[in-house]
């Protein structure tokens, strides 16, 4: 599995950005005499708050499992911006994730351009980003997976500023990300509103999971119920754990089991000599 760090200039963000890419172009199978040219199924994988493009590599075994299934994994940075567009700051993170990143990586790497081979997933802030952008760009993504998703837009209008209020709950910070907090509901930052705009026949399949001791458990249950009430194909799971990497490591494996990937085929790699 090739782990590649890429820097490129983003028109959506008007600056140079960095991503990590896992591309299984160097996978060696004992029986194969030469490498086969393939177009890889691709997972765009979003980190949570305070993180960056290194999080999933550092926190989980995604590299090993992606290699087994010939899955390309693209990991961008979302700063603390929830992967939404902000006109005032010219930070179009939604456009970056749903359009530009897909286009650039398909030009860089041998990735499939088919919707059924293109997936988006994330944790916490990235779970919110995966759901909103997976629905907004439903013609691009065939599957959406969201772990411990920060589905908190209903509480945004009530946010306040104050010295005793944590940074992530401050109204000033939230306005710098979402804009007018009273206008978020019904916008393209609202996962419930986005769902209603998707043609039912083109609806991506959705997987959700959350830890039983996670503070975000109830909002995840609420959105699960919303999906089911709208006859959306959703697999929802809960497991032991909090808002932590032990949970996300276990459940990103569950995500890969759920996705329509190639059958598992281990190759020779560091530590695995094929004997």
C-alpha positions as CSV (number, residue, x, y, z in Angstrom):
1,X,0.0,0.0,0.0
2,X,1.5,3.3,-1.1
3,X,1.1,6.1,1.5
4,X,1.4,9.4,-0.4
5,X,1.4,12.9,0.9
6,X,0.2,15.4,-1.7
7,X,0.3,19.2,-1.6
8,X,-1.7,21.0,-4.3
9,X,-3.3,24.4,-4.7
10,X,-7.0,24.4,-4.0
11,X,-9.2,26.9,-5.9
12,X,-12.0,26.3,-3.4
13,X,-9.8,27.3,-0.4
14,X,-7.4,29.6,-2.3
15,X,-4.3,28.1,-0.7
16,X,-2.1,25.1,-0.9
17,X,-3.6,22.1,1.0
18,X,-2.2,18.8,2.1
19,X,-3.8,15.3,1.9
20,X,-2.8,11.8,2.6
21,X,-3.6,9.1,0.0
22,X,-3.5,5.3,0.4
23,X,-3.2,3.8,-3.1
24,X,-2.8,0.0,-3.4
25,X,-0.7,0.2,-6.6
26,X,2.2,-1.7,-5.1
27,X,0.3,-4.6,-3.7
28,X,2.2,-7.9,-4.4
29,X,0.3,-11.2,-4.7
30,X,2.5,-14.3,-4.7
31,X,0.8,-15.8,-7.8
32,X,1.0,-12.6,-9.8
33,X,4.0,-12.1,-12.1
34,X,3.2,-8.5,-12.9
35,X,1.1,-5.6,-11.6
36,X,-2.4,-5.2,-13.0
37,X,-3.8,-1.9,-14.0
38,X,-6.9,-1.2,-12.0
39,X,-9.3,1.6,-11.3
40,X,-9.7,1.6,-7.5
41,X,-12.8,2.0,-5.5
42,X,-12.2,5.1,-3.3
43,X,-13.1,6.2,0.2
44,X,-12.9,9.9,1.1
45,X,-12.3,9.9,4.8
46,X,-12.8,12.9,7.0
47,X,-11.3,13.6,10.4
48,X,-12.9,15.2,13.5
49,X,-12.5,18.5,15.3
50,X,-8.9,19.5,16.1
51,X,-7.5,16.9,13.7
52,X,-5.9,16.9,10.2
53,X,-5.0,14.6,7.3
54,X,-2.8,12.3,9.5
55,X,-5.5,11.4,12.1
56,X,-6.9,8.2,10.5
57,X,-3.4,6.8,9.7
58,X,-2.3,7.5,13.3
59,X,-5.5,6.5,15.1
60,X,-6.7,3.4,13.2
61,X,-5.6,0.4,11.2
62,X,-7.2,1.8,8.0
63,X,-4.0,1.3,5.9
64,X,-3.8,-2.5,6.6
65,X,-7.5,-3.1,6.0
66,X,-7.7,-0.9,2.8
67,X,-4.8,-2.8,1.3
68,X,-6.6,-6.1,1.9
69,X,-9.6,-4.9,-0.2
70,X,-7.7,-2.9,-2.9
71,X,-9.4,0.3,-1.6
72,X,-7.9,3.8,-2.2
73,X,-8.4,6.1,0.8
74,X,-8.1,9.9,0.5
75,X,-7.7,11.9,3.7
76,X,-7.9,15.7,3.6
77,X,-7.8,18.3,6.3
78,X,-10.9,20.1,7.3
79,X,-9.4,22.5,9.9
80,X,-12.2,23.1,12.4
81,X,-14.6,24.2,9.7
82,X,-17.1,21.3,9.6
83,X,-16.6,20.8,5.8
84,X,-19.1,23.5,4.9
85,X,-18.9,26.5,2.6
86,X,-18.3,30.0,4.0
87,X,-18.6,32.8,1.5
88,X,-17.2,35.5,3.8
89,X,-13.9,33.8,4.4
90,X,-13.8,32.3,0.9
91,X,-13.4,28.8,2.5
92,X,-15.6,26.5,0.4
93,X,-14.9,23.3,2.2
94,X,-18.0,21.6,0.9
95,X,-17.1,22.4,-2.7
96,X,-13.6,21.3,-1.9
97,X,-14.7,17.9,-0.6
98,X,-17.6,17.2,-3.0
99,X,-16.1,18.5,-6.2
100,X,-12.5,19.6,-6.3
101,X,-10.9,16.9,-4.2
102,X,-12.7,14.2,-6.1
103,X,-11.6,15.7,-9.4
104,X,-8.0,16.3,-8.4
105,X,-7.5,12.8,-7.0
106,X,-9.1,11.2,-10.0
107,X,-6.6,13.0,-12.2
108,X,-3.7,12.1,-9.9
109,X,-4.5,8.4,-9.3
110,X,-6.2,5.5,-11.1
111,X,-9.5,5.9,-9.3
112,X,-12.9,4.7,-10.5
113,X,-15.2,7.5,-11.6
114,X,-18.3,5.4,-10.9
115,X,-20.7,6.5,-8.2
116,X,-21.0,2.9,-7.0
117,X,-17.3,2.8,-6.4
118,X,-17.0,6.2,-4.6
119,X,-17.6,6.5,-0.9
120,X,-17.4,9.2,1.9
121,X,-17.0,8.6,5.6
122,X,-15.9,10.5,8.7
123,X,-16.0,10.7,12.5
124,X,-17.5,13.4,14.7
125,X,-17.2,16.7,12.8
126,X,-16.2,14.5,9.9
127,X,-19.3,12.4,10.4
128,X,-21.4,15.5,10.0
129,X,-19.2,16.4,6.9
130,X,-19.7,13.0,5.4
131,X,-23.5,13.1,5.8
132,X,-24.0,16.6,4.6
133,X,-21.6,16.4,1.6
134,X,-22.6,12.8,0.8
135,X,-26.2,14.0,0.5
136,X,-25.4,17.3,-1.2
137,X,-23.2,15.5,-3.8
138,X,-25.3,12.4,-4.0
139,X,-24.6,12.0,-7.7
140,X,-20.9,11.5,-6.8
141,X,-21.1,9.3,-3.6
142,X,-22.7,5.9,-3.6
143,X,-22.3,5.2,0.1
144,X,-22.0,7.4,3.2
145,X,-20.6,6.2,6.6
146,X,-20.7,8.3,9.7
147,X,-19.2,7.5,13.1
148,X,-20.2,9.5,16.3
149,X,-21.5,12.3,14.1
150,X,-21.7,15.8,15.4
151,X,-25.3,16.4,14.3
152,X,-25.8,19.6,16.3
153,X,-27.3,22.2,14.1
154,X,-30.6,22.3,16.0
155,X,-28.7,23.8,19.0
156,X,-26.9,26.5,17.0
157,X,-29.4,29.3,17.3
158,X,-29.1,29.1,21.1
159,X,-25.3,29.5,21.2
160,X,-23.9,32.3,23.3
161,X,-20.6,33.9,24.0
162,X,-18.9,34.2,27.4
163,X,-15.7,33.6,29.2
164,X,-17.1,30.5,30.8
165,X,-18.3,28.9,27.6
166,X,-16.0,26.4,25.9
167,X,-14.5,27.5,22.6
168,X,-16.4,25.0,20.4
169,X,-19.7,26.2,21.9
170,X,-19.1,29.9,21.5
171,X,-21.5,31.7,19.2
172,X,-18.6,33.7,17.7
173,X,-16.8,30.6,16.7
174,X,-19.9,28.9,15.3
175,X,-20.8,32.0,13.3
176,X,-17.3,32.0,11.8
177,X,-18.0,28.4,10.5
178,X,-21.7,28.4,9.7
179,X,-22.5,32.1,9.2
180,X,-25.9,33.3,10.4
181,X,-26.9,30.6,12.9
182,X,-30.6,31.4,12.5
183,X,-30.3,30.5,8.7
184,X,-28.6,27.1,9.0
185,X,-31.9,25.1,9.2
186,X,-33.1,24.6,5.7
187,X,-29.8,25.4,4.1
188,X,-27.2,23.2,2.4
189,X,-25.6,22.8,5.9
190,X,-28.8,21.1,7.1
191,X,-28.6,17.3,6.7
192,X,-32.4,16.9,7.1
193,X,-33.2,19.5,4.4
194,X,-30.5,18.0,2.1
195,X,-32.1,14.6,2.5
196,X,-35.4,15.9,1.1
197,X,-33.7,17.1,-2.1
198,X,-32.3,13.7,-3.0
199,X,-34.1,11.7,-5.6
200,X,-35.1,8.5,-3.8
201,X,-33.7,6.3,-6.6
202,X,-30.3,8.0,-6.3
203,X,-30.1,8.0,-2.5
204,X,-26.7,6.9,-1.3
205,X,-26.7,3.9,1.2
206,X,-26.0,5.1,4.7
207,X,-24.2,3.5,7.6
208,X,-24.1,5.1,11.1
209,X,-22.5,4.1,14.4
210,X,-22.1,5.6,17.8
211,X,-20.7,4.5,21.2
212,X,-23.2,3.8,23.9
213,X,-21.4,6.2,26.2
214,X,-20.9,8.9,23.6
215,X,-22.4,12.3,24.5
216,X,-23.6,12.5,20.8
217,X,-25.6,9.3,21.1
218,X,-29.0,10.8,21.2
219,X,-28.6,13.1,18.2
220,X,-27.4,10.1,16.2
221,X,-30.4,8.1,17.2
222,X,-32.6,11.0,16.2
223,X,-31.2,11.2,12.7
224,X,-31.4,7.5,12.4
225,X,-35.1,7.7,13.1
226,X,-35.4,10.6,10.6
227,X,-33.8,8.5,7.9
228,X,-36.0,5.5,8.6
229,X,-39.1,7.7,8.6
230,X,-38.2,8.8,5.1
231,X,-37.6,5.2,4.0
232,X,-33.8,5.6,3.6
233,X,-31.6,2.5,3.4
234,X,-29.6,3.0,6.7
235,X,-27.7,0.5,8.8
236,X,-27.3,1.8,12.3
237,X,-25.2,0.3,15.0
238,X,-24.2,1.1,18.6
239,X,-21.3,-0.4,20.5
240,X,-19.4,-0.1,23.7
241,X,-17.3,3.0,23.8
242,X,-17.1,6.8,24.2
243,X,-16.0,9.5,21.8
244,X,-12.6,7.9,21.3
245,X,-10.2,6.2,18.9
246,X,-10.7,2.7,20.3
247,X,-14.3,2.9,19.1
248,X,-13.5,4.5,15.7
249,X,-10.8,1.9,15.0
250,X,-13.2,-0.9,15.6
251,X,-16.0,0.7,13.6
252,X,-14.1,1.8,10.6
253,X,-13.4,-1.9,10.1
254,X,-17.2,-2.4,10.3
255,X,-17.6,0.3,7.7
256,X,-15.2,-1.6,5.3
257,X,-17.2,-4.8,5.9
258,X,-20.4,-2.9,5.0
259,X,-19.1,-1.2,1.9
260,X,-19.3,-3.0,-1.5
261,X,-15.6,-3.7,-1.7
262,X,-13.5,-6.4,-3.4
263,X,-13.1,-9.7,-1.6
264,X,-10.2,-9.6,1.0
265,X,-6.9,-10.6,-0.6
266,X,-3.8,-10.2,1.5
267,X,-0.6,-9.2,-0.3
268,X,3.1,-9.3,0.7
269,X,4.0,-6.3,2.7
270,X,6.1,-5.2,5.7
271,X,6.0,-8.0,8.2
272,X,4.0,-10.3,5.9
273,X,6.4,-12.3,3.7
274,X,3.7,-14.6,2.3
275,X,4.7,-17.7,4.2
